[in-house]
Every structure is written in structure tokens, then in C-alpha cells.
Amino acid sequence: MKKLIILALLVIPVLVPAHRQGEPTDFSRKLSQAAIERTEHFVRYDGSYRKIRYPNGDVSDSVGVCTDLVIRSYRKLGVDLQKDIHEDIKVNFNKYPKLWGLSKPDTNIDHRRVPNLRTLFKRKGLVLPATDKPNDYVAGDLVTWTVAGNLPHIGIVVDRRSRDGKRPLIVHNIGQGPQMEDMLFEYPITGHYRYYGNSGLRENITQQH
């Protein structure tokens, strides 16, 4: 029996509730839960262009990429990143990256691109320090990386820790479907953000600091 208990402790991630100072803990908990729930879905990695409805449009739940995981997690909290990006990009088109040859916004794909999400988070969210200190990253934070030298990637920090308790785990989809992994410092970090949609939390936290 003792061996079974020890084995269970080794394989179950340490749960360490955390939240960004100044916000209700509910936001962190709910976004973390929504992200972890995504790991229960089978998703084939596929970022091909598809026409979807607007707002609250989505490709089939059985396909997706790293951005789709973030989009679906936020929708559990009532935040539609498709709508948020479109409303901003249609009046600030020149402030968004010009990497895909588009001449106008496209509600089918704009929100599914990491550089566009980063721009939205910079403009409408909180930009946090991208450090090498694990405790600077708390549940509900968004992190972006560069993978394989030039590929943008994004994931969500959740309220679980690595087996040694030193690092928060990340929920992301890097090609094998939604996974919860100890990979925060596996790749060069290009951004660290907090995004609350139109909840008013950003303004409350900014005023407190």
C-alpha cells in the first residue's frame, strides 16, 4: 500500500492555486480549469484555413492548433477572442502584423494567428515581464514562444506544478493535441501576458499598481 501511495504522489502534478495580484481568484481558477479540460479532447493538429461563422465561430472541435486551444478555453469564461480581435483590427488594421498579405480583416483566421493574439494582448491586456523565474508565472497567464527557430507558439499557465514543485505547468497544443506539460522554459519566451477581455479587471489591476 505504501508503494502505491508513493507512486501516486510521483505522478500526480502538485496543485498550487495562484492568481495575479489584485484580481479575483475566480478568473485564474476558471481559465486554468478550462485549459486543463481541453486536454481531455482528441484534437488533430491542423491549422488550415476554414470559413467559420462570426461571432463565436470555431473550426471542428476535432481539429485545431495552439491558438484554438486558447480561444476555446477563453470561451468557457464568456470571452470571444474572435470578436475581440475583429473589433480592434477593423479600426486599427495598420497596428497588426502584415505577415500574410491580407488587405483587410478576416474573421475566419485573424484570431487563430499567434502574432495577432500577441498584438491584442499588448493593446488590450497586461504585458508582463518575460523572465526565467518560475514564480513570475501564475495560473491564467499567457505565454508565447518561438519554436524551431521561427514558429510562434502560445499556451496557458495552469494551477498545477511540476513534480519537483518548481515550475508551473503549461497547457498547449504543439502538434500532439492539447497537453499539460512542464515546458515553460523549453523554448525562447517571446511574450508574457494577462488578458481579461472586457471584464474591467485590467483597469482595476492597473489602478492598483
N, C-alpha and C positions, 0 to 999 in steps of 0.2 A: 504493500500500500504506500509506504514512504517513497519508493522509487517512482510510483505513478504520480504522486503529488509533485515531486521534484521535476519530473519530465514536463508536467503541465505548466509549471512556473517558467520553465525554459522556453516554451514555445508560444505562450500567450503574451502579446505585447503589453507593456506596462501602461496602465491608463493614468494619465496625468492631466486633469482638467486645467485649461488655461484660457485666458481671454485677454484681449487688448485693453490696456488701462483706460478707464473712462467710459467703456461701453457696457451695456447689459450683457451678462454672461450668456444669455439666451442665444445671441447671434452666433457666437463661436460654437456653441454646443450643436445648434441646429445645422449649421453649414458642415461641421465635422461629421455629424450623423448622416447627412445627405450624401456626402462624398464617400463615406465608408459603405453606405448602402449600394452605391454604384458598383462596388467590387463583387456584388452578388449577381451581376448581369453578364451574360455572354455577349461580347461585342467584337465583331470582326473589324480590324483596323482598316479603315477606308475613308479617305478624305476627299473623294471625288466630288465634283460639282453636281448638286442636285437642286431642282426647284422645290421650294417649300413655302408654306403659307406664311403670312405675316399679319399680326404678331404671333408670338408663341409657336413659331414654326420649328419643326425638327425633322431631321432625316430619320429613317427607320431606327428604332431602338437597338436593333441588332448590329448596326454599323456605327462607326464614329472614330474620332481621333482625340487627342488630348484636350482640345478646346471644347469638344462636345461633352466631355465629362464635366468640365467646369460649368458649362451652360446648363446642363441637366441638374447639377447639384444646386445651382442658384435658383432654378425654377421651383424647387421644393420650398424655398423661402419666399416665393412670390416675386422674385426679381427676374425679369426677362432681358438678358444681355443682348439678344437680337434687337429688341425695341430700343434699349438704352444706347447702343452704338448707332443705330439708324437715326435716331432723333438728334444725336450730336453730329454725326458725319454729314448729314444732309445740309447742315448750316455751317459746318466747319470742314468741308471736304479737303481743303488745302493743308489742314493740320494733321491729316492722316497719311501714313506711308503710301508711296506711289511705286509699289513693287510688282503690281500685277497688270499694269496697262489699262486700268479702269478710268473712264472719263466721268463717271457718276457713281453714286452709292448703289449697292446691290444687296438687298435684304436676304438673298439666298446664301451669301457666302461671307459678307463683311465680318460678322461676329465669330466666324469659325476660323479666323486667322489670328495667330498669337500677336503679331505686331500691332494689329488693330486693337486687340484687348489691352495690350500694354499702353497704348495711347489713351484709351478710355480711362484706364485706372490712373494714369498720370493726371488727366484733366479733371476727373470727377471723383477720384478716390484719394487714398493716402499713399504717398510714396515713402517707403520705409528703408532704412539702411540695409544694403546687401552685404552682410558681414560673414565672417567664418565662425561666429559664436552661436552655438545651437540655441541658447536660451533667448536669442533675439527673435526667434521664430515661434509664434504661438498658433494655436488652433484657429482656423479661419483665415490665416494669411494666405496670400497667393504668391507663388514663386515662379519665375521664368528662368530658363537655362538656354545655353547653346549646346546642342548635341552634335557629335561627329563633325565639329568644326564650324558648321554653318546652319544647322537646322534648329529653328526656335521650338521651344517646348514649354509647357506650363503644367502646374499641379497645385494641389491644395494641401496645406499643412493641417493635420488632424490631431485629435487629443489622445493619441497613443504614442508611446516612446519605443525606441529601440530596445533590444533585450538587455543591453547594459544600462539602459535608462538615460543615456547621454544625449540622444538626438530625437527630435520629433519625427514621426513617420509622415510620409507623403502619399497621398492618393493621386494617381496619374495613369495615363494610358500612353505608353511609349512604343506600342506595337503588339503587345500581347493581351490587349484588353485592359479594363480597369484593374489596377493592382494597388495594394498598400505596402509600401516598401521603405526601407531605411536607405534613402538615396539622396538626401538633401544636398550633400556635398560631392556627389558623384561627377557632376558636370559644372562648368563655369556658370555661376549665377549672374543673370543679366538684369534681374528686377525682383523687387520685393514690395508687395502692395497689400492694401486693405481696401475692400470695396463693399459699400453698403447699399448701392442702388439709390433710390430716392427716399430712404428711410429717415433721413435727417441725422443719423448717427455721426456722419463725417463732420458736420458743422458742430455738433456737441463736443466731439473729441478735440477738434481744432481749437475751440474756445477754451477748453480746459488746459491746453498746452500753450 
